[in-house]
Amino acid sequence: MNEPIKSGDRCLVIAGSLGDKGPNIGKTVLVTSLMGEHSQHGRIWRCVAPNLVTDCGVIGVAADFAASWLQKLPPAPQDMALAIDRRQAA
Protein backbone atom coordinates (compact mmCIF):
# COMPACT_ATOMS: atom_id res chain seq x y z
CA MET A 1 0.00 0.00 0.00
CA ASN A 2 1.43 3.35 -1.03
CA GLU A 3 -0.76 5.61 1.10
CA PRO A 4 1.06 7.03 4.15
CA ILE A 5 0.26 5.64 7.59
CA LYS A 6 -2.48 7.49 9.49
CA SER A 7 -4.52 7.09 12.66
CA GLY A 8 -6.88 4.14 12.43
CA ASP A 9 -4.62 2.04 10.18
CA ARG A 10 -3.72 -1.55 10.96
CA CYS A 11 0.00 -2.26 10.58
CA LEU A 12 2.43 -5.13 10.89
CA VAL A 13 5.52 -4.40 13.01
CA ILE A 14 8.53 -5.21 10.80
CA ALA A 15 11.32 -3.58 12.84
CA GLY A 16 12.01 -1.74 16.07
CA SER A 17 14.70 -0.12 18.16
CA LEU A 18 16.52 -3.50 18.16
CA GLY A 19 16.31 -3.78 14.38
CA ASP A 20 14.66 -6.96 13.13
CA LYS A 21 15.15 -8.81 16.44
CA GLY A 22 12.72 -6.87 18.64
CA PRO A 23 9.97 -8.47 20.72
CA ASN A 24 7.17 -6.77 18.75
CA ILE A 25 8.24 -8.04 15.31
CA GLY A 26 5.32 -9.77 13.59
CA LYS A 27 2.61 -8.25 15.77
CA THR A 28 -0.38 -6.50 14.25
CA VAL A 29 -1.06 -3.08 15.78
CA LEU A 30 -3.65 -0.33 15.43
CA VAL A 31 -2.22 3.15 14.85
CA THR A 32 -3.86 5.63 17.22
CA SER A 33 -1.98 8.93 17.12
CA LEU A 34 1.04 10.82 15.81
CA MET A 35 3.52 11.46 18.61
CA GLY A 36 5.91 13.70 16.69
CA GLU A 37 9.15 13.61 14.73
CA HIS A 38 12.33 11.91 15.93
CA SER A 39 15.69 13.32 14.78
CA GLN A 40 16.89 9.91 13.52
CA HIS A 41 13.78 7.78 13.04
CA GLY A 42 11.37 10.34 11.58
CA ARG A 43 7.64 10.20 12.24
CA ILE A 44 6.68 8.34 15.44
CA TRP A 45 3.26 6.72 15.85
CA ARG A 46 1.54 5.52 19.03
CA CYS A 47 0.06 2.07 18.41
CA VAL A 48 -2.04 -0.30 20.47
CA ALA A 49 -2.26 -4.09 20.66
CA PRO A 50 -2.16 -6.71 23.41
CA ASN A 51 1.23 -7.52 24.94
CA LEU A 52 3.39 -4.82 23.33
CA VAL A 53 6.87 -4.35 24.75
CA THR A 54 7.92 -0.70 25.12
CA ASP A 55 11.47 0.60 24.71
CA CYS A 56 11.77 0.42 28.52
CA GLY A 57 10.89 -3.29 28.52
CA VAL A 58 7.44 -2.77 30.04
CA ILE A 59 4.63 -4.95 28.67
CA GLY A 60 1.44 -3.06 27.96
CA VAL A 61 -1.17 -2.22 25.34
CA ALA A 62 0.50 0.85 23.79
CA ALA A 63 3.95 1.53 22.35
CA ASP A 64 5.57 4.02 19.98
CA PHE A 65 6.92 3.01 16.57
CA ALA A 66 8.75 4.85 13.80
CA ALA A 67 6.79 4.82 10.55
CA SER A 68 9.63 2.86 8.92
CA TRP A 69 9.10 0.06 11.49
CA LEU A 70 5.49 -0.43 10.36
CA GLN A 71 4.03 -2.03 7.25
CA LYS A 72 0.52 -0.86 6.49
CA LEU A 73 -2.02 -3.67 6.17
CA PRO A 74 -5.30 -3.66 4.25
CA PRO A 75 -8.35 -2.88 6.38
CA ALA A 76 -9.77 -5.82 8.31
CA PRO A 77 -13.00 -7.22 6.79
CA GLN A 78 -15.10 -5.74 9.62
CA ASP A 79 -13.43 -2.33 9.03
CA MET A 80 -14.31 -2.53 5.34
CA ALA A 81 -17.92 -3.45 6.13
CA LEU A 82 -18.15 -0.50 8.53
CA ALA A 83 -16.75 1.87 5.87
CA ILE A 84 -19.33 0.60 3.34
CA ASP A 85 -22.13 1.04 5.90
CA ARG A 86 -20.98 4.62 6.59
CA ARG A 87 -20.93 5.45 2.86
CA GLN A 88 -24.42 4.04 2.38
CA ALA A 89 -25.72 6.03 5.37
CA ALA A 90 -24.31 9.31 4.01
The first five atom37 places (N, CA, C, CB, O) and aatype in JSON, in Angstrom:
{
  "aatype": [12, 2, 6, 14, 9, 11, 15, 7, 3, 1, 4, 10, 19, 9, 0, 7, 15, 10, 7, 3, 11, 7, 14, 2, 9, 7, 11, 16, 19, 10, 19, 16, 15, 10, 12, 7, 6, 8, 15, 5, 8, 7, 1, 9, 17, 1, 4, 19, 0, 14, 2, 10, 19, 16, 3, 4, 7, 19, 9, 7, 19, 0, 0, 3, 13, 0, 0, 15, 17, 10, 5, 11, 10, 14, 14, 0, 14, 5, 3, 12, 0, 10, 0, 9, 3, 1, 1, 5, 0, 0],
  "atom_mask": [
    [1, 1, 1, 1, 1],
    [1, 1, 1, 1, 1],
    [1, 1, 1, 1, 1],
    [1, 1, 1, 1, 1],
    [1, 1, 1, 1, 1],
    [1, 1, 1, 1, 1],
    [1, 1, 1, 1, 1],
    [1, 1, 1, 0, 1],
    [1, 1, 1, 1, 1],
    [1, 1, 1, 1, 1],
    [1, 1, 1, 1, 1],
    [1, 1, 1, 1, 1],
    [1, 1, 1, 1, 1],
    [1, 1, 1, 1, 1],
    [1, 1, 1, 1, 1],
    [1, 1, 1, 0, 1],
    [1, 1, 1, 1, 1],
    [1, 1, 1, 1, 1],
    [1, 1, 1, 0, 1],
    [1, 1, 1, 1, 1],
    [1, 1, 1, 1, 1],
    [1, 1, 1, 0, 1],
    [1, 1, 1, 1, 1],
    [1, 1, 1, 1, 1],
    [1, 1, 1, 1, 1],
    [1, 1, 1, 0, 1],
    [1, 1, 1, 1, 1],
    [1, 1, 1, 1, 1],
    [1, 1, 1, 1, 1],
    [1, 1, 1, 1, 1],
    [1, 1, 1, 1, 1],
    [1, 1, 1, 1, 1],
    [1, 1, 1, 1, 1],
    [1, 1, 1, 1, 1],
    [1, 1, 1, 1, 1],
    [1, 1, 1, 0, 1],
    [1, 1, 1, 1, 1],
    [1, 1, 1, 1, 1],
    [1, 1, 1, 1, 1],
    [1, 1, 1, 1, 1],
    [1, 1, 1, 1, 1],
    [1, 1, 1, 0, 1],
    [1, 1, 1, 1, 1],
    [1, 1, 1, 1, 1],
    [1, 1, 1, 1, 1],
    [1, 1, 1, 1, 1],
    [1, 1, 1, 1, 1],
    [1, 1, 1, 1, 1],
    [1, 1, 1, 1, 1],
    [1, 1, 1, 1, 1],
    [1, 1, 1, 1, 1],
    [1, 1, 1, 1, 1],
    [1, 1, 1, 1, 1],
    [1, 1, 1, 1, 1],
    [1, 1, 1, 1, 1],
    [1, 1, 1, 1, 1],
    [1, 1, 1, 0, 1],
    [1, 1, 1, 1, 1],
    [1, 1, 1, 1, 1],
    [1, 1, 1, 0, 1],
    [1, 1, 1, 1, 1],
    [1, 1, 1, 1, 1],
    [1, 1, 1, 1, 1],
    [1, 1, 1, 1, 1],
    [1, 1, 1, 1, 1],
    [1, 1, 1, 1, 1],
    [1, 1, 1, 1, 1],
    [1, 1, 1, 1, 1],
    [1, 1, 1, 1, 1],
    [1, 1, 1, 1, 1],
    [1, 1, 1, 1, 1],
    [1, 1, 1, 1, 1],
    [1, 1, 1, 1, 1],
    [1, 1, 1, 1, 1],
    [1, 1, 1, 1, 1],
    [1, 1, 1, 1, 1],
    [1, 1, 1, 1, 1],
    [1, 1, 1, 1, 1],
    [1, 1, 1, 1, 1],
    [1, 1, 1, 1, 1],
    [1, 1, 1, 1, 1],
    [1, 1, 1, 1, 1],
    [1, 1, 1, 1, 1],
    [1, 1, 1, 1, 1],
    [1, 1, 1, 1, 1],
    [1, 1, 1, 1, 1],
    [1, 1, 1, 1, 1],
    [1, 1, 1, 1, 1],
    [1, 1, 1, 1, 1],
    [1, 1, 1, 1, 1]
  ],
  "atom_positions": [
    [[0.85, -1.18, 0.0], [0.0, 0.0, 0.0], [0.9, 1.23, 0.0], [-0.97, 0.0, 1.23], [1.85, 1.32, 0.78]],
    [[0.59, 2.17, -0.86], [1.43, 3.35, -1.03], [0.97, 4.54, -0.2], [1.49, 3.74, -2.47], [1.72, 5.5, -0.03]],
    [[-0.24, 4.5, 0.3], [-0.76, 5.61, 1.1], [-0.01, 5.69, 2.43], [-2.29, 5.45, 1.35], [0.25, 4.66, 3.05]],
    [[0.34, 6.9, 2.87], [1.06, 7.03, 4.15], [0.23, 6.51, 5.33], [1.43, 8.51, 4.4], [-1.0, 6.47, 5.27]],
    [[0.92, 6.11, 6.37], [0.26, 5.64, 7.59], [-0.48, 6.8, 8.24], [1.3, 5.02, 8.59], [-0.01, 7.94, 8.25]],
    [[-1.67, 6.48, 8.78], [-2.48, 7.49, 9.49], [-3.2, 6.82, 10.65], [-3.5, 8.17, 8.52], [-3.24, 5.59, 10.74]],
    [[-3.75, 7.62, 11.53], [-4.52, 7.09, 12.66], [-5.64, 6.2, 12.14], [-5.09, 8.24, 13.52], [-6.31, 6.52, 11.16]],
    [[-5.84, 5.08, 12.82], [-6.88, 4.14, 12.43], [-6.39, 3.01, 11.55], [0.0, 0.0, 0.0], [-7.12, 2.04, 11.33]],
    [[-5.16, 3.1, 11.04], [-4.62, 2.04, 10.18], [-4.18, 0.83, 11.0], [-3.44, 2.58, 9.36], [-3.75, 0.97, 12.15]],
    [[-4.3, -0.33, 10.4], [-3.72, -1.55, 10.96], [-2.36, -1.73, 10.31], [-4.64, -2.8, 10.72], [-2.22, -1.56, 9.1]],
    [[-1.35, -2.09, 11.1], [0.0, -2.26, 10.58], [0.65, -3.5, 11.18], [0.86, -1.03, 10.88], [0.3, -3.95, 12.27]],
    [[1.59, -4.04, 10.43], [2.43, -5.13, 10.89], [3.75, -4.53, 11.34], [2.64, -6.21, 9.77], [4.34, -3.72, 10.61]],
    [[4.22, -4.89, 12.52], [5.52, -4.4, 13.01], [6.61, -5.22, 12.32], [5.62, -4.52, 14.58], [6.67, -6.44, 12.47]],
    [[7.47, -4.54, 11.56], [8.53, -5.21, 10.8], [9.92, -4.9, 11.34], [8.45, -4.8, 9.35], [10.89, -5.53, 10.93]],
    [[10.03, -3.94, 12.25], [11.32, -3.58, 12.84], [11.06, -2.84, 14.15], [12.18, -2.7, 11.87], [9.91, -2.61, 14.53]],
    [[12.14, -2.47, 14.82], [12.01, -1.74, 16.07], [13.36, -1.18, 16.48], [0.0, 0.0, 0.0], [14.3, -1.18, 15.69]],
    [[13.45, -0.71, 17.69], [14.7, -0.12, 18.16], [15.84, -1.14, 18.21], [14.51, 0.49, 19.53], [17.01, -0.75, 18.25]],
    [[15.51, -2.44, 18.2], [16.52, -3.5, 18.16], [16.68, -4.07, 16.75], [16.16, -4.62, 19.15], [17.18, -5.18, 16.57]],
    [[16.25, -3.31, 15.76], [16.31, -3.78, 14.38], [15.24, -4.83, 14.13], [0.0, 0.0, 0.0], [14.09, -4.66, 14.51]],
    [[15.64, -5.92, 13.47], [14.66, -6.96, 13.13], [14.6, -8.07, 14.18], [15.0, -7.56, 11.79], [14.06, -9.14, 13.92]],
    [[15.14, -7.81, 15.37], [15.15, -8.81, 16.44], [14.3, -8.4, 17.64], [16.58, -9.07, 16.89], [14.37, -9.05, 18.69]],
    [[13.51, -7.37, 17.51], [12.72, -6.87, 18.64], [11.56, -7.78, 19.01], [0.0, 0.0, 0.0], [11.14, -8.61, 18.21]],
    [[11.05, -7.63, 20.22], [9.97, -8.47, 20.72], [8.61, -8.21, 20.07], [9.84, -8.29, 22.2], [7.69, -9.03, 20.2]],
    [[8.46, -7.09, 19.37], [7.17, -6.77, 18.75], [7.11, -7.16, 17.27], [6.89, -5.3, 18.89], [6.06, -6.99, 16.64]],
    [[8.21, -7.67, 16.72], [8.24, -8.04, 15.31], [7.15, -9.08, 15.04], [9.64, -8.59, 14.91], [7.02, -10.07, 15.76]],
    [[6.37, -8.84, 13.99], [5.32, -9.77, 13.59], [3.97, -9.5, 14.21], [0.0, 0.0, 0.0], [2.98, -10.14, 13.85]],
    [[3.9, -8.57, 15.14], [2.61, -8.25, 15.77], [1.82, -7.28, 14.91], [2.83, -7.65, 17.18], [2.39, -6.42, 14.24]],
    [[0.51, -7.43, 14.93], [-0.38, -6.5, 14.25], [-0.84, -5.46, 15.26], [-1.61, -7.25, 13.62], [-1.29, -5.8, 16.36]],
    [[-0.71, -4.18, 14.89], [-1.06, -3.08, 15.78], [-2.07, -2.15, 15.11], [0.19, -2.3, 16.21], [-2.21, -2.15, 13.89]],
    [[-2.75, -1.37, 15.92], [-3.65, -0.33, 15.43], [-3.0, 1.01, 15.73], [-5.07, -0.44, 16.1], [-2.67, 1.31, 16.87]],
    [[-2.82, 1.82, 14.7], [-2.22, 3.15, 14.85], [-3.26, 4.08, 15.45], [-1.69, 3.7, 13.49], [-4.37, 4.19, 14.94]],
    [[-2.88, 4.77, 16.56], [-3.86, 5.63, 17.22], [-3.55, 7.12, 17.1], [-3.95, 5.28, 18.66], [-4.47, 7.92, 16.93]],
    [[-2.27, 7.5, 17.18], [-1.98, 8.93, 17.12], [-0.52, 9.2, 16.74], [-2.29, 9.59, 18.46], [0.36, 8.37, 16.98]],
    [[-0.3, 10.36, 16.15], [1.04, 10.82, 15.81], [1.66, 11.44, 17.05], [1.02, 11.84, 14.62], [1.08, 12.34, 17.66]],
    [[2.85, 10.96, 17.42], [3.52, 11.46, 18.61], [4.52, 12.56, 18.31], [4.21, 10.33, 19.32], [4.9, 13.32, 19.2]],
    [[4.96, 12.66, 17.06], [5.91, 13.7, 16.69], [6.98, 13.16, 15.76], [0.0, 0.0, 0.0], [6.86, 12.08, 15.19]],
    [[8.04, 13.95, 15.61], [9.15, 13.61, 14.73], [10.4, 13.34, 15.56], [9.41, 14.74, 13.69], [10.73, 14.11, 16.46]],
    [[11.07, 12.26, 15.27], [12.33, 11.91, 15.93], [13.48, 12.32, 15.01], [12.4, 10.37, 16.26], [13.36, 12.21, 13.79]],
    [[14.58, 12.8, 15.59], [15.69, 13.32, 14.78], [16.33, 12.24, 13.91], [16.75, 13.92, 15.69], [16.85, 12.56, 12.84]],
    [[16.3, 10.98, 14.32], [16.89, 9.91, 13.52], [15.86, 9.01, 12.85], [17.78, 9.08, 14.38], [16.07, 8.55, 11.73]],
    [[14.75, 8.76, 13.53], [13.78, 7.78, 13.04], [12.61, 8.39, 12.28], [13.26, 7.0, 14.18], [11.82, 7.66, 11.67]],
    [[12.48, 9.7, 12.3], [11.37, 10.34, 11.58], [10.07, 10.3, 12.36], [0.0, 0.0, 0.0], [10.06, 10.39, 13.59]],
    [[8.98, 10.15, 11.64], [7.64, 10.2, 12.24], [7.42, 9.03, 13.19], [6.57, 10.21, 11.14], [7.7, 7.88, 12.85]],
    [[6.92, 9.34, 14.4], [6.68, 8.34, 15.44], [5.17, 8.24, 15.69], [7.45, 8.69, 16.77], [4.49, 9.24, 15.91]],
    [[4.68, 6.99, 15.65], [3.26, 6.72, 15.85], [3.03, 5.94, 17.13], [2.69, 5.96, 14.65], [3.78, 5.01, 17.44]],
    [[1.99, 6.3, 17.88], [1.54, 5.52, 19.03], [0.6, 4.45, 18.48], [0.81, 6.43, 20.12], [-0.32, 4.74, 17.72]],
    [[0.85, 3.21, 18.87], [0.06, 2.07, 18.41], [-0.41, 1.25, 19.6], [0.87, 1.19, 17.44], [0.22, 1.27, 20.66]],
    [[-1.51, 0.55, 19.41], [-2.04, -0.3, 20.47], [-2.24, -1.72, 19.97], [-3.37, 0.27, 21.0], [-2.54, -1.95, 18.8]],
    [[-2.05, -2.67, 20.89], [-2.26, -4.09, 20.66], [-1.98, -4.79, 21.99], [-1.34, -4.66, 19.5], [-1.31, -4.22, 22.85]],
    [[-2.47, -5.98, 22.17], [-2.16, -6.71, 23.41], [-0.68, -7.06, 23.48], [-3.02, -7.99, 23.52], [-0.06, -7.37, 22.46]],
    [[-0.12, -7.03, 24.66], [1.23, -7.52, 24.94], [2.35, -6.85, 24.13], [1.28, -8.98, 24.7], [3.26, -7.53, 23.66]],
    [[2.28, -5.53, 23.97], [3.39, -4.82, 23.33], [4.49, -4.56, 24.35], [2.89, -3.49, 22.7], [4.21, -4.31, 25.52]],
    [[5.72, -4.62, 23.9], [6.87, -4.35, 24.75], [7.4, -2.97, 24.4], [7.98, -5.45, 24.6], [7.77, -2.72, 23.25]],
    [[7.44, -2.06, 25.37], [7.92, -0.7, 25.12], [9.44, -0.68, 25.09], [7.4, 0.28, 26.21], [10.09, -1.69, 25.37]],
    [[10.01, 0.47, 24.74], [11.47, 0.6, 24.71], [12.09, 0.47, 26.1], [11.86, 1.95, 24.09], [13.3, 0.26, 26.21]],
    [[11.29, 0.6, 27.14], [11.77, 0.42, 28.52], [11.62, -1.02, 29.0], [11.01, 1.35, 29.46], [12.01, -1.34, 30.12]],
    [[11.07, -1.9, 28.15], [10.89, -3.29, 28.52], [9.6, -3.58, 29.25], [0.0, 0.0, 0.0], [9.39, -4.7, 29.71]],
    [[8.72, -2.6, 29.35], [7.44, -2.77, 30.04], [6.44, -3.38, 29.05], [6.91, -1.4, 30.6], [6.38, -2.97, 27.89]],
    [[5.66, -4.35, 29.51], [4.63, -4.95, 28.67], [3.32, -4.22, 28.92], [4.48, -6.48, 28.95], [2.9, -4.06, 30.06]],
    [[2.69, -3.79, 27.84], [1.44, -3.06, 27.96], [0.64, -3.15, 26.67], [0.0, 0.0, 0.0], [0.86, -4.03, 25.84]],
    [[-0.3, -2.22, 26.52], [-1.17, -2.22, 25.34], [-0.84, -1.1, 24.36], [-2.61, -2.1, 25.76], [-1.47, -1.01, 23.31]],
    [[0.13, -0.25, 24.68], [0.5, 0.85, 23.79], [2.02, 0.97, 23.72], [-0.13, 2.19, 24.26], [2.72, 0.77, 24.72]],
    [[2.52, 1.3, 22.54], [3.95, 1.53, 22.35], [4.12, 2.47, 21.16], [4.74, 0.19, 22.12], [3.21, 2.62, 20.34]],
    [[5.28, 3.09, 21.07], [5.57, 4.02, 19.98], [6.48, 3.36, 18.96], [6.22, 5.31, 20.53], [7.42, 2.64, 19.31]],
    [[6.18, 3.61, 17.67], [6.92, 3.01, 16.57], [7.22, 4.07, 15.51], [6.12, 1.84, 15.96], [6.38, 4.91, 15.21]],
    [[8.44, 4.01, 14.95], [8.75, 4.85, 13.8], [7.94, 4.33, 12.61], [10.3, 4.83, 13.48], [7.67, 3.13, 12.51]],
    [[7.56, 5.22, 11.72], [6.79, 4.82, 10.55], [7.53, 3.75, 9.74], [6.48, 6.03, 9.67], [6.89, 2.87, 9.17]],
    [[8.85, 3.83, 9.7], [9.63, 2.86, 8.92], [9.63, 1.46, 9.56], [11.07, 3.35, 8.78], [10.04, 0.5, 8.92]],
    [[9.18, 1.35, 10.8], [9.1, 0.06, 11.49], [7.75, -0.61, 11.26], [9.34, 0.24, 12.99], [7.53, -1.73, 11.72]],
    [[6.85, 0.06, 10.56], [5.49, -0.43, 10.36], [5.22, -0.67, 8.88], [4.48, 0.57, 10.92], [5.65, 0.09, 8.02]],
    [[4.49, -1.75, 8.61], [4.03, -2.03, 7.25], [2.51, -1.97, 7.27], [4.55, -3.43, 6.73], [1.86, -2.75, 7.96]],
    [[1.97, -1.05, 6.51], [0.52, -0.86, 6.49], [-0.16, -2.1, 5.93], [0.14, 0.39, 5.67], [0.27, -2.66, 4.92]],
    [[-1.24, -2.51, 6.59], [-2.02, -3.67, 6.17], [-3.35, -3.2, 5.59], [-2.26, -4.63, 7.36], [-3.82, -2.1, 5.9]],
    [[-3.96, -4.03, 4.74], [-5.3, -3.66, 4.25], [-6.28, -3.65, 5.42], [-5.78, -4.64, 3.13], [-6.05, -4.32, 6.42]],
    [[-7.36, -2.91, 5.29], [-8.35, -2.88, 6.38], [-8.87, -4.27, 6.66], [-9.51, -1.93, 6.03], [-9.01, -5.09, 5.75]],
    [[-9.16, -4.54, 7.92], [-9.77, -5.82, 8.31], [-11.16, -5.9, 7.69], [-9.84, -5.97, 9.87], [-11.77, -4.86, 7.45]],
    [[-11.67, -7.1, 7.41], [-13.0, -7.22, 6.79], [-14.09, -6.46, 7.54], [-13.39, -8.68, 6.69], [-14.95, -5.85, 6.9]],
    [[-14.07, -6.48, 8.88], [-15.1, -5.74, 9.62], [-14.92, -4.23, 9.45], [-15.06, -6.1, 11.11], [-15.91, -3.49, 9.48]],
    [[-13.67, -3.75, 9.28], [-13.43, -2.33, 9.03], [-13.98, -1.93, 7.67], [-11.93, -2.01, 9.12], [-14.56, -0.85, 7.51]],
    [[-13.8, -2.81, 6.68], [-14.31, -2.53, 5.34], [-15.83, -2.49, 5.34], [-13.8, -3.58, 4.35], [-16.43, -1.63, 4.69]],
    [[-16.46, -3.42, 6.05], [-17.92, -3.45, 6.13], [-18.44, -2.18, 6.79], [-18.41, -4.69, 6.9], [-19.45, -1.62, 6.36]],
    [[-17.76, -1.72, 7.85], [-18.15, -0.5, 8.53], [-18.02, 0.7, 7.59], [-17.3, -0.28, 9.8], [-18.9, 1.57, 7.58]],
    [[-16.94, 0.76, 6.81], [-16.75, 1.87, 5.87], [-17.86, 1.88, 4.82], [-15.37, 1.76, 5.18], [-18.37, 2.95, 4.46]],
    [[-18.24, 0.69, 4.33], [-19.33, 0.6, 3.34], [-20.63, 1.06, 3.97], [-19.47, -0.84, 2.8], [-21.38, 1.81, 3.34]],
    [[-20.92, 0.63, 5.2], [-22.13, 1.04, 5.9], [-22.17, 2.56, 6.07], [-22.23, 0.35, 7.27], [-23.22, 3.18, 5.89]],
    [[-21.04, 3.15, 6.4], [-20.98, 4.62, 6.59], [-21.24, 5.33, 5.27], [-19.59, 5.05, 7.16], [-21.94, 6.35, 5.25]],
    [[-20.71, 4.82, 4.18], [-20.93, 5.45, 2.86], [-22.4, 5.37, 2.48], [-20.07, 4.77, 1.76], [-22.96, 6.34, 1.96]],
    [[-23.03, 4.22, 2.74], [-24.42, 4.04, 2.38], [-25.32, 4.93, 3.23], [-24.82, 2.58, 2.53], [-26.37, 5.38, 2.76]],
    [[-24.92, 5.19, 4.48], [-25.72, 6.03, 5.37], [-25.61, 7.5, 5.02], [-25.29, 5.82, 6.81], [-26.49, 8.29, 5.36]],
    [[-24.55, 7.88, 4.34], [-24.31, 9.31, 4.01], [-25.18, 9.78, 2.87], [-22.86, 9.54, 3.66], [-25.1, 10.95, 2.48]]
  ]
}
